[in-house]
Amino acid sequence: MSLSTAPLSSAPPAASTARIPSIDALRGLVILLMLVDHAREFFFIHAQVPDPMDVATTSPALFFTRLAAHLCAPVFVALTGLGAWLYASKKGGASAASGFLFKRGLFLVFLELTVVNFAWNFDVLPPTIFLQVIWAIGLSMIVLSALVWLPRPVLIAVGLIIVLGHNLLTPITIPEGQPGHAIWAVLHDRGFIQMPWGGQVRTSYPLLPWIGIAALGYAIGPWFKAPAARRLRDLTILGLSMLALFAVLRAINIYGEPLPWSVWPTPLQTVMSVFNLTKYPPSADFILLTLGVGTLLLAAFEVIWPRLIRLLAVYGGAPLFFYLIHLYGLHLAARACLAIFGANQGEVFGVPNVGWVWAIAVLAAIPSWFACRWFAGVKRRSGQWWMKYL
């Protein structure tokens, strides 16, 4: 990664406002994996275990389905940072990016608290409000709106320190009722915050590591103004370097992941133990593995599979729209199945195995593709200022 001393705000304007297919394709791939994971939440809830990555209680099919979904949040947050740099390069530098990031971040936080939470439970006043990935992206954008003013080497240093160093904070806990509990729960220690009206908030996505990921995504933005061959080389080296560092840290089994791996009775279980990584908050090993794979996929999408790229880019070109329609679609479908077929798994309607979960995701993806293509066209033709926030 080149450490130019020039501030990011000095990035030259782009010659074109065209979207970059490889970025949209990678974004499309990870949100399709998210669709599978959410189909699991709605249609496989009867077979859930406390942790779908727990080697002792989880079937390999469920484990590796969940592992694939681990790509989603880190890659999406990194691409959010990258997209912010591309926006800055088109619109006038850091000042344009800062204002847009701050306003869109606030919009996403509002969306999480209202439309997204309602999609999960169809309850206007749920007993627990879950602060999940849209919340984390929104707050990361708000923080990034300040970080974009830093010189690029400083921004890279901040991102690396957060991503690789935040596990040092894991032993710090602040019990409920103690001063600072709410702030620490938002930043690093996943937990519950009791609200004055009697409800509670669950900080499902502690914020700090996601800020570092967004910052590093912003920092690689200049690579997408470099010649394609150089960008491909840099992405490949970066991806392989992250996976190599993951392998070293995981082999040492001392730092980078709060859950040490161990040898199990079967080789498959041992492999599962190695890849049983902490997501809440994402450990350094979790981030290195997911972003390493994501970076190599981005490099691959630069040069191969043009038809697949075009297909995936439709989803990636309207990610927030896809996120909302897939949640409401899956929830409505689950309610409809319960009403038509009745409860076949305790009090819910559920499918018999993980293969059915993937089949449901494929069925949901087909109409979603046409809906995303339609919405992208509407957004492209619209002259309304607020459409750029969707």
C-alpha positions in Angstrom: 0.0 0.0 0.0 1.6 3.2 -1.1 1.9 5.8 1.7 1.8 9.0 -0.2 2.1 12.1 2.0 -0.6 14.0 0.1 -3.9 14.4 1.9 -6.8 12.5 0.5 -8.6 15.7 -0.3 -6.1 16.3 -3.1 -7.4 13.4 -5.2 -8.0 14.5 -8.8 -11.5 14.7 -10.1 -12.7 11.6 -12.0 -13.1 11.8 -15.7 -16.2 9.8 -15.6 -19.1 9.2 -13.2 -19.7 5.6 -14.4 -19.9 2.9 -11.7 -17.1 0.4 -11.4 -18.5 -3.1 -12.3 -16.1 -5.1 -10.1 -17.0 -3.1 -7.0 -20.8 -3.5 -7.6 -20.3 -7.2 -8.4 -18.4 -7.8 -5.1 -21.1 -5.9 -3.2 -23.7 -7.9 -5.0 -22.1 -11.2 -4.1 -21.8 -10.5 -0.4 -25.4 -9.3 -0.1 -26.6 -12.5 -1.8 -24.7 -14.4 0.9 -26.4 -12.2 3.4 -29.7 -13.2 1.8 -28.9 -16.9 2.5 -28.0 -16.0 6.1 -31.3 -14.1 6.6 -33.3 -17.0 5.0 -31.7 -19.1 7.7 -33.0 -16.6 10.4 -36.6 -16.8 9.1 -36.9 -20.4 7.9 -34.5 -22.4 10.0 -35.1 -20.7 13.4 -36.4 -24.0 14.9 -33.0 -25.6 14.4 -30.9 -22.7 15.6 -28.2 -23.1 18.2 -27.0 -20.4 20.5 -24.0 -19.9 18.2 -24.1 -21.3 14.6 -20.3 -21.4 14.6 -20.0 -23.6 17.7 -18.1 -26.7 16.7 -19.7 -28.8 19.4 -23.3 -28.1 18.5 -23.4 -27.1 14.9 -23.6 -29.3 11.8 -21.0 -28.7 9.1 -23.6 -27.5 6.7 -24.9 -24.8 9.0 -21.3 -23.9 10.1 -20.0 -23.3 6.6 -23.2 -21.5 5.5 -22.7 -19.1 8.4 -19.0 -18.9 7.6 -19.8 -17.8 4.0 -22.0 -15.1 5.4 -19.1 -13.7 7.5 -17.9 -12.1 4.3 -20.8 -9.7 4.2 -20.4 -7.1 6.8 -16.6 -6.5 6.6 -16.6 -6.4 2.8 -19.6 -4.1 2.7 -18.1 -1.7 5.2 -14.8 -1.6 3.4 -16.6 -0.9 0.1 -18.5 1.8 1.8 -15.2 3.5 2.6 -14.0 2.9 -0.9 -17.2 4.3 -2.4 -16.8 7.4 -0.2 -13.3 8.1 -1.8 -14.7 7.6 -5.3 -17.5 10.0 -4.4 -14.9 12.5 -3.2 -12.9 12.2 -6.4 -16.0 13.1 -8.4 -17.5 15.8 -6.3 -14.5 17.9 -5.1 -12.5 16.1 -2.5 -12.8 15.6 1.2 -15.2 18.4 1.9 -17.8 16.8 -0.4 -17.2 13.4 1.0 -17.4 14.6 4.6 -20.7 16.3 4.2 -22.3 13.4 2.3 -20.9 10.8 4.8 -22.3 12.6 7.8 -25.8 13.1 6.3 -26.1 9.6 4.9 -24.7 8.1 8.1 -27.5 9.9 10.1 -30.0 8.6 7.6 -28.8 5.0 8.0 -29.0 5.2 11.8 -32.6 6.5 11.6 -33.4 3.7 9.1 -32.0 1.0 11.5 -34.1 2.3 14.4 -37.3 2.4 12.3 -37.8 0.6 9.0 -35.1 -2.1 9.5 -36.1 -3.0 13.1 -39.8 -3.2 12.0 -38.8 -5.6 9.2 -37.4 -8.1 11.6 -40.4 -8.2 14.1 -43.3 -6.3 12.6 -43.6 -4.6 16.0 -43.7 -0.8 16.2 -42.5 -0.8 19.8 -40.5 -4.0 20.2 -39.2 -4.9 23.7 -35.7 -5.0 22.3 -34.2 -2.8 19.5 -31.3 -4.5 17.8 -28.6 -2.2 16.5 -27.2 -4.2 13.6 -25.2 -3.7 10.4 -27.0 -0.7 9.0 -26.5 1.1 12.4 -22.8 0.2 12.3 -22.4 1.4 8.7 -24.2 4.6 9.5 -22.1 5.4 12.6 -18.9 4.4 10.7 -19.8 6.9 8.0 -20.3 9.6 10.5 -16.9 9.0 12.1 -15.3 8.7 8.6 -16.7 12.1 7.7 -14.1 13.5 10.2 -11.3 11.0 9.3 -11.3 11.9 5.6 -9.5 15.1 6.4 -6.4 13.2 7.6 -3.4 12.7 5.4 -3.5 9.3 3.8 -0.6 7.8 5.8 -2.3 8.9 9.0 -5.6 7.5 8.0 -4.0 4.1 7.1 -2.2 4.1 10.4 -5.5 4.8 12.3 -7.3 2.0 10.4 -4.5 -0.5 11.0 -4.2 0.3 14.7 -7.9 -0.1 15.2 -8.3 -3.3 13.1 -5.2 -5.1 14.4 -5.1 -3.6 17.9 -8.6 -3.5 19.2 -8.5 -7.1 20.6 -6.3 -5.6 23.3 -9.5 -4.0 24.6 -11.4 -7.3 24.9 -10.7 -7.8 28.6 -12.3 -4.5 29.4 -15.9 -4.8 30.5 -18.2 -2.3 32.2 -21.2 -3.9 33.9 -24.7 -2.6 33.5 -25.5 0.3 35.7 -21.9 1.4 35.9 -20.8 4.8 34.4 -19.7 4.3 30.8 -21.5 1.0 30.2 -23.7 2.4 27.4 -20.7 4.0 25.6 -18.6 0.9 25.9 -21.4 -1.3 24.7 -21.7 0.8 21.6 -18.0 0.9 21.0 -16.7 -2.6 21.8 -18.5 -4.8 24.3 -21.7 -6.3 22.8 -24.5 -6.0 25.3 -27.8 -4.5 26.4 -28.6 -0.9 27.2 -31.7 -0.4 29.3 -33.8 2.5 28.1 -35.8 4.9 30.3 -39.2 3.8 28.9 -38.6 0.2 29.9 -37.3 -1.3 26.7 -33.8 -2.2 25.9 -31.3 -1.8 23.1 -28.9 -4.6 22.0 -25.6 -3.4 20.5 -25.3 -6.3 18.1 -22.5 -4.7 16.1 -20.0 -2.9 18.4 -18.7 0.0 16.4 -14.9 0.4 16.9 -13.6 -2.2 14.5 -16.0 -1.2 11.7 -14.6 2.4 11.8 -11.1 1.0 11.1 -12.4 -1.1 8.2 -14.2 1.9 6.7 -11.0 4.0 7.0 -8.9 1.4 5.2 -11.5 1.1 2.5 -11.3 4.8 2.0 -7.5 4.7 1.9 -7.3 2.3 -1.1 -9.5 4.5 -3.2 -6.6 6.0 -5.2 -5.8 2.5 -6.5 -9.0 2.8 -8.6 -7.6 5.8 -10.5 -4.4 3.9 -11.3 -3.9 1.7 -14.4 -5.8 -1.5 -14.2 -2.7 -3.7 -14.2 -1.3 -1.9 -11.2 -4.6 -2.1 -9.4 -4.9 -5.8 -10.0 -1.3 -6.3 -8.7 -1.9 -4.2 -5.6 -5.2 -5.9 -4.8 -3.7 -9.3 -5.2 -0.7 -8.6 -3.0 -2.9 -7.0 -0.3 -5.4 -9.9 -0.3 -2.6 -12.5 -0.1 -0.8 -10.5 2.6 -3.9 -10.4 4.8 -4.5 -14.1 4.4 -0.8 -14.8 5.3 -1.0 -12.7 8.4 -4.3 -14.4 9.3 -2.5 -17.8 9.0 0.4 -16.7 11.1 -1.8 -15.3 13.9 -4.1 -18.3 13.9 -1.2 -20.7 13.9 0.4 -18.9 16.9 -3.0 -19.1 18.6 -2.2 -16.3 21.1 -3.4 -13.0 19.7 -5.9 -11.9 17.1 -8.9 -14.1 18.1 -10.4 -14.5 21.6 -11.4 -18.1 20.8 -8.3 -20.2 20.4 -8.7 -23.2 18.1 -8.0 -26.7 19.2 -7.7 -30.2 17.8 -11.0 -32.1 17.7 -11.7 -35.8 17.1 -12.1 -35.4 13.4 -10.1 -33.3 10.8 -13.3 -31.5 9.7 -14.1 -30.4 13.3 -10.5 -29.2 13.7 -10.9 -27.1 10.5 -14.1 -25.8 11.8 -12.4 -24.8 15.1 -9.7 -22.9 13.2 -12.4 -20.9 11.3 -14.6 -20.4 14.4 -13.9 -16.6 14.6 -15.5 -13.9 16.7 -17.8 -11.5 14.8 -19.2 -9.4 17.6 -17.0 -7.3 17.6 -15.0 -8.7 14.7 -11.6 -10.0 15.8 -8.4 -9.1 14.0 -8.4 -12.6 12.6 -12.0 -12.4 11.5 -11.2 -9.1 9.6 -8.0 -10.4 8.0 -9.7 -13.6 6.7 -12.8 -11.9 5.4 -11.2 -8.9 3.9 -8.3 -11.0 2.5 -10.9 -13.2 0.6 -12.9 -10.1 -0.3 -9.9 -8.3 -1.8 -8.9 -11.3 -3.9 -12.5 -11.6 -5.1 -12.4 -7.9 -6.1 -9.2 -8.5 -8.0 -10.7 -11.5 -9.7 -13.8 -9.5 -10.7 -11.5 -7.0 -12.4 -10.5 -9.5 -15.1 -12.8 -12.5 -15.3 -16.4 -13.7 -15.7 -17.9 -10.6 -17.4 -21.4 -12.1 -17.6 -21.3 -13.0 -13.9 -20.0 -9.5 -13.1 -23.0 -7.9 -15.0 -25.4 -10.2 -13.1 -24.0 -9.5 -9.7 -23.6 -5.8 -10.4 -27.4 -5.4 -10.6 -27.7 -6.3 -7.0 -24.6 -4.3 -6.0 -25.9 -1.2 -7.8 -28.9 -0.9 -5.4 -27.7 -2.4 -2.1 -29.8 -0.5 0.4 -32.9 -1.1 -1.7 -32.1 -4.8 -1.8 -31.5 -4.9 1.9 -34.9 -3.5 2.7 -36.9 -5.5 0.2 -35.3 -8.9 1.0 -36.0 -8.4 4.8 -39.6 -7.6 4.2 -39.9 -10.3 1.5 -38.5 -13.0 3.7 -40.6 -12.0 6.7 -43.8 -11.9 4.7 -43.0 -15.2 3.1 -42.4 -16.8 6.4 -45.7 -15.4 7.7 -47.5 -16.6 4.6 -46.1 -20.2 4.9 -47.2 -20.3 8.6 -50.7 -19.2 7.6 -51.0 -21.6 4.7 -49.1 -24.7 6.0 -49.3 -24.2 9.7 -46.6 -24.6 12.3 -44.6 -27.7 11.4 -41.6 -27.1 13.7 -42.9 -26.2 17.1 -44.6 -22.8 16.9 -43.1 -21.9 13.5 -43.0 -23.0 9.9 -39.5 -24.2 9.1 -37.6 -26.1 6.4 -36.0 -29.5 7.2 -32.4 -28.7 6.4 -29.8 -26.1 5.3 -30.2 -27.1 1.6 -33.7 -25.7 1.7 -32.4 -22.5 3.2 -30.2 -22.0 0.1 -33.1 -22.9 -2.2 -35.3 -20.2 -0.6 -32.5 -17.7 -1.0 -32.2 -18.5 -4.7 -36.0 -18.2 -5.2 -35.9 -14.8 -3.4 -32.9 -13.6 -5.4 -34.6 -13.9 -8.7 -37.4 -11.3 -8.3 -35.0 -9.2 -6.3 -32.7 -8.9 -9.3 -35.5 -7.5 -11.4 -36.6 -5.2 -8.6 -33.0 -3.9 -8.2 -32.6 -3.3 -11.9 -35.8 -1.3 -11.9 -34.9 0.7 -8.9 -31.4 1.5 -10.2 -33.0 2.9 -13.4 -35.4 5.0 -11.4 -32.5 6.4 -9.3 -30.4 7.1 -12.3 -33.2 9.0 -14.0 -34.3 10.9 -10.9 -33.3 14.5 -10.4 -34.4 14.4 -6.7 -31.5 15.2 -4.3 -32.7 12.7 -1.7 -32.5 9.8 -4.1 -28.7 9.7 -3.7 -29.1 8.7 -0.1 -31.0 5.5 -1.0 
